[in-house]
Amino acid sequence: MENYTMEGRTYRYYGKEAPLYPFGYGLSYTTFQYRELVLSPPVLPICANLSVSVVLENTGQRDGEEVVQLYLRWEQSSVPVPRWQLVAFRRVAVPAGQETKLSFLVVAEQRAVWAQDWHLEPGTFTLFAGGQQPGQQTRAPSEVLSARFTVTGAARPLRGC
């Protein structure tokens, strides 16, 4: 094998063509609704971590489990990066008619890009939270919330943080 690029070989690098069965694909016996996606702070220094919270409500008639997924997208990067990258997930049991607030931490290392070494870059990022990948088409109703945050400061090697 001489071509080590992942383009066209994994969900992270598919172009406009979506994979047949993306990560998180599946059906449920109940329905869920996401709301109140909060990123804190919305503007953070280059080496800082991002706190994320989201409310998940079981709007169906049955108790159920949902796999909450967080994806990160770089809006601009100096090197090729994935279309989006899974940065966190959690399976959560929610009784019918109940809701739960979930908290996650997206660490600076998860924003690092490879260019002969791991480094962090400033810029705008989008974080997606939901029961599936962004833009995924499924038979089961599910939604994906998104919010943007900004990283400030000069680009630096990851080991310099």
Residue pairs with C-beta under 8 A, 6 or more apart in sequence:
5 13
6 12
6 13
7 13
7 15
8 14
8 15
11 19
11 22
11 23
11 133
12 82
12 83
12 84
12 85
13 82
13 83
14 83
18 135
18 136
18 137
22 132
22 133
22 136
23 69
23 86
23 133
24 67
24 69
24 89
24 131
24 132
24 133
24 136
25 132
25 136
25 138
26 140
27 138
27 139
27 140
28 60
28 64
28 65
28 66
28 140
29 60
29 62
29 64
30 58
30 59
30 60
30 61
30 62
30 63
30 64
30 96
31 58
31 59
31 60
31 141
32 56
32 57
32 58
32 59
32 60
32 64
32 66
32 94
32 131
32 142
33 56
33 57
33 59
33 143
34 54
34 55
34 56
34 57
34 129
34 130
34 131
34 143
34 144
34 145
35 54
35 55
35 57
35 145
36 53
36 54
36 55
36 101
37 52
37 53
37 54
37 127
37 129
37 145
37 146
37 147
38 52
38 53
38 54
38 147
39 50
39 51
39 52
39 127
39 147
39 148
39 149
40 50
40 51
40 52
40 53
41 48
41 50
41 149
42 147
42 148
42 149
42 150
43 149
43 150
43 151
43 152
44 50
44 149
44 150
44 151
44 152
45 151
45 152
45 153
46 108
46 120
46 121
46 122
46 151
46 152
46 153
46 154
46 155
46 156
46 161
47 108
47 120
47 153
47 156
47 160
47 161
48 108
48 151
49 105
49 106
49 107
49 108
50 105
50 106
50 127
50 149
51 103
51 104
51 105
52 70
52 88
52 103
52 104
52 105
52 106
52 127
52 129
53 101
53 102
53 103
53 104
54 68
54 101
54 102
54 129
54 145
55 99
55 100
55 101
55 102
56 66
56 68
56 92
56 94
56 99
56 100
56 101
56 102
57 94
57 98
57 99
58 64
58 66
58 94
58 95
58 96
58 97
58 98
58 99
59 97
60 96
61 96
62 96
63 93
63 94
63 95
63 96
64 93
64 94
64 96
65 91
65 92
65 93
65 94
66 91
66 92
66 94
66 131
67 89
67 90
67 91
67 92
67 131
68 89
68 90
68 91
68 92
68 102
68 129
68 130
68 131
69 86
69 88
69 89
69 128
69 129
69 130
69 131
69 132
69 133
70 86
70 87
70 88
70 89
70 104
70 106
70 127
70 128
70 129
71 84
71 85
71 86
71 87
71 127
71 128
71 133
71 134
72 84
72 85
72 87
72 106
72 110
72 111
72 125
72 126
72 127
72 128
73 83
73 84
73 85
73 125
73 126
73 127
73 128
73 134
74 81
74 111
74 113
74 121
74 123
74 125
75 123
75 124
75 125
75 126
75 148
76 123
76 124
77 113
77 121
77 123
78 113
78 115
78 121
78 155
79 113
79 114
79 115
81 113
84 128
84 133
84 134
85 110
87 106
87 110
87 127
88 104
88 105
88 106
90 102
90 104
92 100
92 102
94 100
106 127
108 120
108 158
108 161
109 118
109 158
111 120
111 121
111 125
111 151
112 118
112 119
112 120
112 158
113 119
113 120
113 121
117 157
117 158
118 157
118 158
118 159
119 155
119 156
119 157
119 158
120 151
120 155
120 156
120 157
120 158
120 161
121 151
121 155
122 150
122 151
122 152
122 153
122 154
122 155
123 150
123 151
124 148
124 149
124 150
124 151
125 148
125 149
125 150
125 151
126 146
126 147
126 148
127 146
127 147
127 148
127 149
128 134
128 144
128 145
128 146
129 144
129 145
129 146
130 142
130 143
130 144
130 145
131 142
131 143
131 144
132 138
132 142
132 144
133 144
134 144
134 146
135 144
136 142
136 144
